[in-house]
């Protein structure tokens, strides 16, 4: 029996919990509501954690092979990031962004389900497969959040309401996300050596992964070199995410992807 048939049940529970979480924030004052807001955000996230764990057990392999399976992991990690940032900095908009994006990923998976079979090609049967994919997905989720912070910062900058706390939040997200991104590159190189005999082959996906890494490195360098700069670094951060999106799924639509071993499978 295909465990995927239960996806809609878990997804509906998660989405309902997240809607309740956001409705609790409708009054401008959220005093004495922090606990229930976090509770429903966490309950929705737990629903997706349970489904992903059970799917993993049913398939007998990590659910990380197809694009749909990676979307599932974003629906797991984004609420976690939203809850952490809300707990630490009380940014309601960032929590809501995380929950809305997780809902979008779940909706896409419901409307366009992949074929979740148990097959796993030999190259993916490596100890580096799981850590490589997990740290990359987590880093992408963090860096996506940082890009939203950058766009929000630019909006506030042009309105004349910019606050240093906005850029500080972006820094925190980027530094952690960049660390995981670097680990992803390292694990990927070790995996490539084991599977294909080379640490790096300039595969299209590898090339764009390096460009993504350099994009965020440029941002970090600008923050260090020009600590008082605001607009240029926010624009750089927003553009770095565009490169990340091209690396994530844009490569699949490029002519060079035909020779790539990293394109996501749909079966």
C-alpha positions in Angstrom: 0.0 0.0 0.0 1.3 3.5 -0.9 1.6 5.5 2.2 1.3 8.7 0.2 -2.5 8.2 0.2 -2.4 9.5 3.8 -0.6 12.7 2.8 -3.8 14.8 2.5 -4.9 13.9 6.1 -1.7 15.1 7.6 -1.5 18.1 5.3 -5.0 19.2 6.3 -4.3 18.9 10.0 -1.1 20.9 9.6 -2.7 23.7 7.5 -5.6 24.0 9.9 -3.2 24.4 12.8 -1.3 27.0 11.0 -4.4 28.9 10.0 -5.5 29.0 13.7 -2.0 30.2 14.6 -2.3 33.1 12.2 -5.9 33.9 13.2 -4.7 34.3 16.8 -2.5 37.1 15.6 -5.3 39.1 14.0 -5.7 41.5 17.0 -2.7 43.8 17.0 -1.9 42.9 20.6 -0.7 39.3 21.0 0.0 39.7 24.8 -0.8 36.5 26.6 -1.2 34.7 23.2 2.4 33.7 22.6 1.9 30.2 24.0 -1.1 29.3 21.9 0.5 30.9 18.8 3.5 28.7 19.2 1.5 25.7 20.2 -0.5 25.6 16.9 2.6 26.4 14.8 4.4 23.5 16.5 1.4 21.1 16.2 1.2 21.7 12.5 4.9 21.1 12.1 4.7 17.9 14.2 2.0 16.6 11.8 4.4 16.9 8.9 7.3 15.5 10.9 5.2 12.4 11.7 4.1 11.9 8.1 7.7 12.3 6.8 9.0 9.8 9.4 6.3 7.3 8.5 6.9 7.8 4.8 10.6 7.1 5.4 9.8 3.9 7.2 7.3 2.8 4.5 9.7 3.5 1.6 12.6 2.0 3.4 14.7 4.9 2.1 15.1 8.6 2.8 12.3 10.5 1.0 14.7 12.9 -0.7 14.9 11.5 -4.3 12.3 13.6 -6.1 11.4 17.2 -6.2 8.1 16.5 -4.5 10.0 14.8 -1.6 12.2 17.8 -1.2 9.2 20.1 -1.0 7.9 17.9 1.8 11.1 18.6 3.8 10.6 22.3 3.3 7.2 22.0 4.9 9.0 20.4 7.8 11.9 22.9 8.2 10.1 26.2 7.5 7.8 26.0 10.5 10.8 25.2 12.7 12.6 28.3 11.5 9.5 30.4 12.0 9.0 29.2 15.5 12.6 29.8 16.4 12.7 33.3 15.1 9.3 34.1 16.7 10.5 32.8 20.0 13.8 34.7 19.8 12.8 38.0 18.2 8.9 38.0 18.1 8.8 38.6 14.4 5.2 37.6 13.6 5.5 38.3 9.9 8.5 35.9 9.6 6.6 33.2 11.4 3.6 33.7 9.1 5.8 33.7 6.0 7.2 30.4 7.1 3.8 28.9 7.7 2.4 30.3 4.4 5.3 28.9 2.4 5.0 25.5 4.1 1.3 25.6 3.1 2.2 26.4 -0.5 4.7 23.5 -0.7 2.0 21.1 0.7 -0.6 22.4 -1.7 1.8 21.9 -4.7 2.5 18.3 -3.5 -1.2 17.6 -3.2 -2.0 19.0 -6.7 1.1 17.4 -8.3 2.0 14.3 -6.4 5.1 12.4 -7.4 5.3 8.6 -7.7 6.7 7.7 -4.3 8.2 4.3 -5.1 10.9 2.5 -3.2 13.6 2.5 -5.9 16.9 4.2 -5.2 19.7 4.2 -7.7 23.1 2.9 -6.6 24.7 6.3 -6.5 22.2 7.4 -3.9 22.9 4.5 -1.7 25.6 6.3 0.2 26.1 7.4 3.8 26.6 10.9 2.5 23.2 11.1 0.8 21.1 11.9 3.8 23.4 14.5 5.4 24.1 16.2 2.1 20.4 16.6 1.2 19.2 17.5 4.7 21.8 20.2 5.4 21.1 21.7 1.9 17.4 21.8 2.4 17.8 23.4 5.9 20.2 25.9 4.5 17.9 26.8 1.6 15.0 27.3 4.1 17.2 29.6 6.3 18.5 31.6 3.3 15.0 31.9 1.8 13.9 33.5 5.1 16.9 35.8 5.0 15.8 36.9 1.5 12.3 37.8 2.7 14.0 39.8 5.5 16.1 41.6 2.8 13.0 42.5 0.8 11.2 43.6 4.0 14.3 45.7 4.9 14.3 47.4 1.4 10.6 48.1 1.8 11.1 49.7 5.2 14.2 51.5 3.9 12.3 53.3 1.1 9.5 54.1 3.5 12.1 55.7 5.9 11.3 53.2 8.7 14.4 51.1 8.5 15.8 49.7 11.7 19.1 48.1 12.4 17.4 45.0 13.9 16.2 44.0 10.4 19.7 43.7 9.0 20.8 42.0 12.2 18.1 39.3 11.8 19.2 38.9 8.1 22.8 38.4 9.3 21.9 35.7 11.9 19.9 33.8 9.2 22.6 34.1 6.6 25.5 33.1 8.9 23.7 30.0 10.0 22.4 29.2 6.6 25.8 29.8 5.0 27.4 27.4 7.5 24.9 24.6 6.5 25.4 25.5 2.8 29.2 25.0 3.2 28.6 21.7 4.9 26.3 20.7 2.0 29.1 21.4 -0.5 31.6 19.4 1.6 29.2 16.4 2.0 28.4 16.6 -1.7 32.1 16.4 -2.6 32.6 13.4 -0.3 29.6 11.7 -1.8 30.8 12.4 -5.4 34.2 10.9 -4.6 32.5 7.8 -3.3 30.0 7.5 -6.1 31.9 8.7 -9.2 35.5 8.8 -8.1 35.9 12.6 -8.2 35.3 15.3 -5.6 34.2 17.9 -8.2 33.3 17.6 -11.9 31.7 21.0 -12.7 28.4 19.4 -13.3 25.8 22.1 -14.0 24.3 21.6 -10.5 27.7 21.8 -8.9 28.5 25.0 -10.8 25.3 26.7 -9.7 25.9 25.5 -6.1 29.3 27.1 -6.2 27.7 30.4 -7.6 25.1 30.3 -4.8 27.9 29.8 -2.2 29.8 32.7 -3.7 26.7 34.9 -3.7 26.2 34.6 0.0 30.0 34.9 0.6 29.9 38.3 -1.2 27.1 39.4 1.2 29.1 38.3 4.2 32.2 40.1 2.9 30.2 43.3 2.2 28.8 43.3 5.7 32.3 42.9 7.1 33.9 45.4 4.8 31.1 48.0 4.8 29.3 47.6 8.1 27.4 50.9 7.7 26.0 50.0 4.2 22.4 49.2 4.1 20.8 49.3 0.6 23.6 47.6 -1.4 23.9 44.7 1.0 20.1 44.2 1.1 20.0 44.1 -2.7 22.9 41.7 -2.7 21.1 39.4 -0.3 17.9 39.5 -2.4 19.9 38.7 -5.6 21.8 35.9 -4.0 18.5 34.1 -3.4 17.7 34.4 -7.1 20.9 32.5 -7.8 19.8 29.9 -5.2 16.5 29.4 -6.9 18.3 28.8 -10.2 20.5 26.3 -8.4 17.5 24.6 -6.7 15.2 23.9 -9.6 16.1 26.3 -12.5 19.0 24.1 -13.5 16.4 21.4 -14.4 15.2 23.5 -17.3 18.5 24.5 -18.7 19.9 22.7 -21.8 23.0 21.6 -19.8 20.7 19.6 -17.4 20.5 16.8 -19.9 24.0 15.7 -18.9 23.6 16.4 -15.2 23.4 13.6 -12.7 21.7 16.0 -10.2 18.4 16.6 -11.9 15.4 15.6 -9.7 13.5 12.6 -10.7 9.7 12.5 -10.8 9.4 8.8 -10.6 
